[in-house]
């Protein structure tokens, strides 16, 4: 249970910390995205960032909390009310950079998108020096929203170290699934994919599927492929693991990581340049 209450106000979160909050509940933690907070009301409260002295949270103060940086709130002598704005990709340029932080600061200060665009058009101009990563058109056959998410997540997951969210069912896949659910025509294939995704998620014990041992059920499926096509089992396992890694570079929307890898293992042949399967020398 969180030591606060919150409600969504437009694209912001209004969060309340009670004066009676137990200090032991105000633990050190970190967030996945940059956050801009604006103090609405409160007395005696402080914010402490990692390796820094506490700073007072006075009314009207705007503070930037970088993504991944540990921080904590120190209780004051009244209830604290703050507005939170996550500084994600604010200008739709596929990046989460300083421009997004500046835009988020202005939004937290009460400015609208239109006002910011009018006064600071440079924040919405793409950096000409940055080359956009080309995305396989096959991965952009979803909805407008899911395609936009797919581009953003491919760029995010192309860099090491990859965030933990890269190994989960992507937002693009969820938005694609949601759009299909809202359609009048039932999609049985999508239902099967959704069930498989839930099962895969429950079985996942580590963030990276490529680094853990293959499950018994997965090995049984891969063994059938290997034996049917006359390939060594080890080479089919390798192909499957390559498929797990390839999913992170982009994939058809609505397809889980393990489905993608299994399809790769099934389609691989020694004649294909990308494949690593090998013929078995065992006698049949």
TIKOLPA-999806 format. One record per residue (C-alpha): residue number from 1; x, y, z. Coordinates in nm, 4 decimals, decimal comma. Layout:
<pts>
resi|east|north|up
NUM|X|Y|Z
...
</pts>
This chain:
<pts>
resi|east|north|up
1|0,0000|0,0000|0,0000
2|0,1354|0,3396|-0,0989
3|0,1817|0,6180|0,1597
4|-0,0219|0,8614|-0,0513
5|-0,3473|0,9128|-0,2385
6|-0,3598|1,0395|-0,5932
7|-0,5977|1,1372|-0,8714
8|-0,5448|1,2140|-1,2387
9|-0,5947|1,5768|-1,3404
10|-0,5628|1,6074|-1,7175
11|-0,2167|1,4761|-1,8041
12|-0,0931|1,5317|-1,4474
13|-0,1164|1,3371|-1,1216
14|-0,2338|1,5156|-0,8072
15|-0,0766|1,3365|-0,5110
16|-0,1541|1,3864|-0,1396
17|0,0711|1,2852|0,1508
18|-0,1020|1,3029|0,4905
19|0,0586|1,4690|0,7918
20|0,0050|1,1391|0,9758
21|0,2102|0,9382|0,7216
22|0,4513|0,6980|0,8910
23|0,8088|0,8147|0,8074
24|0,9075|0,4485|0,7718
25|0,6787|0,4274|0,4665
26|0,8600|0,7112|0,2883
27|1,1330|0,4866|0,1528
28|1,4118|0,5457|-0,0969
29|1,2942|0,4544|-0,4473
30|1,3404|0,5427|-0,8137
31|1,1140|0,5899|-1,1172
32|1,1458|0,4653|-1,4760
33|1,0782|0,8094|-1,6296
34|1,1972|1,1619|-1,5582
35|0,9482|1,3416|-1,3354
36|0,8694|1,7074|-1,2836
37|0,6883|1,7881|-0,9597
38|0,5236|2,1133|-0,8572
39|0,4405|2,1773|-0,4925
40|0,0822|2,2994|-0,4440
41|0,0634|2,3105|-0,0659
42|0,2556|2,1813|0,2354
43|0,4776|2,2856|0,5243
44|0,8050|2,1375|0,6427
45|0,8277|1,8655|0,3753
46|1,1575|1,7934|0,2019
47|1,2844|1,5979|-0,0987
48|1,6220|1,4261|-0,0913
49|1,7978|1,2980|-0,4029
50|2,0742|1,0390|-0,3882
51|2,4083|1,1805|-0,2637
52|2,2456|1,5216|-0,2026
53|2,1198|1,7190|0,0956
54|1,7405|1,7490|0,1415
55|1,5731|2,0450|-0,0291
56|1,2557|2,2110|0,1070
57|0,9302|2,1536|-0,0814
58|0,7878|2,5035|-0,0551
59|0,4669|2,6125|-0,2231
60|0,5200|2,6821|-0,5953
61|0,8551|2,4990|-0,6151
62|0,9219|2,2931|-0,9302
63|1,1703|2,0065|-0,9007
64|1,3146|1,7704|-1,1625
65|1,3715|1,4064|-1,0556
66|1,5841|1,2230|-1,3177
67|1,4796|0,8725|-1,4237
68|1,6541|0,5954|-1,2306
69|1,7810|0,8248|-0,9532
70|1,7039|0,7185|-0,5980
71|1,5128|0,9728|-0,3904
72|1,2800|0,9990|-0,0924
73|1,0295|1,2381|0,0638
74|1,0821|1,3551|0,4231
75|0,7642|1,4198|0,6238
76|0,6636|1,7719|0,7260
77|0,4112|1,9119|0,9738
78|0,1070|1,9382|0,7446
79|-0,0416|1,7485|0,4513
80|0,1548|1,7788|0,1265
81|-0,0068|1,8243|-0,2166
82|0,2022|1,7992|-0,5340
83|0,1416|1,7783|-0,9094
84|0,3483|1,5214|-1,1001
85|0,4259|1,5222|-1,4697
86|0,6263|1,2384|-1,6239
87|0,8778|1,3759|-1,8729
88|0,8394|1,1072|-2,1346
89|0,8495|1,1769|-2,5085
90|0,6677|1,5115|-2,4979
91|0,7424|1,6253|-2,8544
92|0,6970|1,2907|-3,0369
93|1,0525|1,2831|-3,1730
94|1,1185|0,9276|-3,0551
95|1,3608|1,0471|-2,7861
96|1,3433|1,1122|-2,4128
97|1,5889|1,3968|-2,3757
98|1,6410|1,7472|-2,2362
99|1,3757|1,8939|-2,4643
100|1,1149|1,6658|-2,3093
101|1,2229|1,7682|-1,9594
102|1,1868|2,1386|-2,0478
103|0,8402|2,0824|-2,1960
104|0,7332|1,8802|-1,8895
105|0,8552|2,1599|-1,6597
106|0,6412|2,4139|-1,8461
107|0,3377|2,1841|-1,8385
108|0,3828|2,1363|-1,4652
109|0,3891|2,5154|-1,4408
110|0,0455|2,5349|-1,6032
111|0,1260|2,5990|-1,9711
112|-0,0678|2,4118|-2,2404
113|0,0816|2,2303|-2,5403
114|-0,0369|2,5086|-2,7709
115|0,1245|2,7803|-2,5584
116|0,4563|2,5936|-2,5401
117|0,4598|2,5281|-2,9165
118|0,3906|2,8943|-2,9872
119|0,6589|3,0308|-2,7517
120|0,9193|2,7553|-2,7965
121|0,8807|2,5985|-3,1451
122|1,2441|2,4819|-3,1328
123|1,1517|2,2220|-2,8702
124|0,9321|2,0458|-3,1268
125|1,1837|2,0474|-3,4105
126|1,3592|1,7181|-3,4774
127|1,7347|1,7188|-3,4242
128|1,8796|1,7009|-3,7756
129|2,1976|1,5421|-3,6454
130|2,0085|1,2417|-3,5130
131|1,9388|0,9669|-3,7610
132|1,6101|0,7937|-3,7084
133|1,6286|0,4162|-3,6872
134|1,4602|0,2531|-3,9856
135|1,1746|0,0270|-3,8832
136|1,0692|-0,2794|-4,0764
137|0,7320|-0,1916|-4,2397
138|0,6004|-0,5343|-4,1343
139|0,6169|-0,4162|-3,7713
140|0,3947|-0,1152|-3,8445
141|0,0764|-0,2860|-3,9566
142|-0,1212|-0,2016|-3,6436
143|-0,3161|0,1092|-3,5491
144|-0,1839|0,4659|-3,5527
145|-0,1264|0,4573|-3,1765
146|0,0288|0,1103|-3,1679
147|0,2596|0,1932|-3,4618
148|0,3778|0,5055|-3,2811
149|0,4480|0,3005|-2,9676
150|0,6290|0,0344|-3,1710
151|0,8723|0,2916|-3,3172
152|0,9372|0,4371|-2,9735
153|0,9954|0,0976|-2,8094
154|1,2247|-0,0295|-3,0870
155|1,4490|0,2737|-3,0294
156|1,4333|0,2293|-2,6520
157|1,5190|-0,1405|-2,6600
158|1,7987|-0,1024|-2,9163
159|2,0294|0,0485|-2,6527
160|2,2153|-0,1339|-2,3759
161|2,1426|-0,1671|-2,0920
162|1,7835|-0,2390|-2,1874
163|1,5062|-0,1370|-1,9437
164|1,3189|-0,4225|-1,7773
165|1,0034|-0,3227|-1,9683
166|1,1682|-0,4338|-2,2956
167|1,1273|-0,7968|-2,1894
168|0,7561|-0,7609|-2,1087
169|0,4646|-0,7517|-2,3505
170|0,5226|-0,4147|-2,5204
171|0,2802|-0,1216|-2,4980
172|0,2505|-0,1400|-2,8772
173|0,1236|-0,4984|-2,8486
174|-0,1214|-0,4033|-2,5735
175|-0,2586|-0,1108|-2,7778
176|-0,2889|-0,3362|-3,0819
177|-0,4736|-0,5981|-2,8756
178|-0,7035|-0,3321|-2,7298
179|-0,7901|-0,2016|-3,0770
180|-0,8739|-0,5555|-3,1870
181|-1,0941|-0,6116|-2,8811
182|-1,2906|-0,2975|-2,9628
183|-1,3572|-0,4261|-3,3139
184|-1,6970|-0,5824|-3,3876
185|-1,5340|-0,8834|-3,5540
186|-1,3895|-1,1401|-3,3091
187|-1,0304|-1,2407|-3,3865
188|-0,9738|-1,5962|-3,2646
189|-0,6046|-1,5834|-3,3528
190|-0,5650|-1,2746|-3,1340
191|-0,7385|-1,4531|-2,8458
192|-0,4923|-1,7417|-2,8776
193|-0,2008|-1,4977|-2,8810
194|-0,3344|-1,3189|-2,5746
195|-0,3710|-1,6446|-2,3798
196|-0,0195|-1,7473|-2,4832
197|0,1121|-1,4095|-2,3677
198|-0,0471|-1,4521|-2,0246
199|0,0965|-1,8022|-1,9914
200|0,4426|-1,6873|-2,1027
201|0,4345|-1,3985|-1,8555
202|0,3486|-1,6330|-1,5684
203|0,6353|-1,8654|-1,6583
204|0,8892|-1,5854|-1,6888
205|1,1282|-1,5924|-1,3905
206|1,3982|-1,3623|-1,5208
207|1,3806|-1,0402|-1,7196
208|1,5613|-1,1922|-2,0161
209|1,4193|-1,4991|-2,1790
210|1,7430|-1,5534|-2,3744
211|1,9582|-1,5918|-2,0640
212|1,7612|-1,8585|-1,8787
213|1,7340|-2,2315|-1,9331
214|1,4606|-2,3462|-2,1654
215|1,1538|-2,4861|-1,9958
216|1,0572|-2,8510|-2,0382
217|0,7512|-2,7575|-2,2470
218|0,9600|-2,5357|-2,4771
219|1,2230|-2,8068|-2,5230
220|0,9548|-3,0607|-2,6142
221|0,8217|-2,8314|-2,8892
222|1,1713|-2,7576|-3,0206
223|1,2632|-3,1283|-3,0107
224|0,9632|-3,2074|-3,2332
225|1,0791|-2,9464|-3,4845
226|1,4360|-3,0793|-3,4781
227|1,3374|-3,4457|-3,5124
228|1,0828|-3,3775|-3,7866
229|1,3281|-3,1789|-3,9999
230|1,6365|-3,3806|-3,9173
231|1,8263|-3,1016|-3,7379
232|2,0394|-3,1284|-3,4255
233|1,8421|-3,0299|-3,1177
234|2,1166|-2,7994|-2,9961
235|2,1130|-2,5960|-3,3181
236|1,7333|-2,5578|-3,2954
237|1,7673|-2,4393|-2,9334
238|2,0211|-2,1809|-3,0533
239|1,7823|-2,0648|-3,3253
240|1,5069|-2,0246|-3,0683
241|1,7304|-1,8127|-2,8423
242|1,8238|-1,5952|-3,1401
243|1,4535|-1,5431|-3,1996
244|1,4085|-1,4241|-2,8399
245|1,6806|-1,1637|-2,8967
246|1,5481|-1,0657|-3,2413
247|1,2029|-0,9908|-3,0934
248|1,3628|-0,7045|-2,8988
249|1,4688|-0,5326|-3,2218
250|1,1062|-0,5168|-3,3443
251|0,8261|-0,7594|-3,4249
252|0,4791|-0,7907|-3,5718
253|0,2315|-0,6422|-3,3280
254|0,0356|-0,8816|-3,1106
255|0,3047|-1,1521|-3,1230
256|0,4770|-1,2479|-2,7959
257|0,8537|-1,2922|-2,7598
258|0,8272|-1,6706|-2,7291
259|0,5870|-1,7031|-3,0232
260|0,8295|-1,5042|-3,2372
261|1,1231|-1,7240|-3,1335
262|0,9284|-2,0464|-3,1920
263|0,8274|-1,9308|-3,5408
264|1,1915|-1,8544|-3,6226
265|1,3008|-2,1995|-3,5073
266|1,0293|-2,3590|-3,7228
267|1,1121|-2,1573|-4,0373
268|1,4918|-2,1944|-4,0162
269|1,6717|-2,4052|-4,2789
270|2,0465|-2,4494|-4,3419
271|2,0071|-2,2717|-4,6777
272|1,8926|-1,9455|-4,5177
273|2,1750|-1,7003|-4,4449
274|2,0325|-1,5926|-4,1080
275|1,9745|-1,9468|-3,9816
276|2,2131|-2,1557|-3,7686
277|2,0363|-2,4950|-3,7722
278|2,2458|-2,7971|-3,8641
279|2,1601|-3,1336|-4,0107
280|2,1731|-3,4242|-3,7664
281|2,4053|-3,7179|-3,8385
282|2,2010|-3,9524|-3,6215
283|2,0520|-4,2557|-3,7952
284|1,6751|-4,2630|-3,8211
</pts>
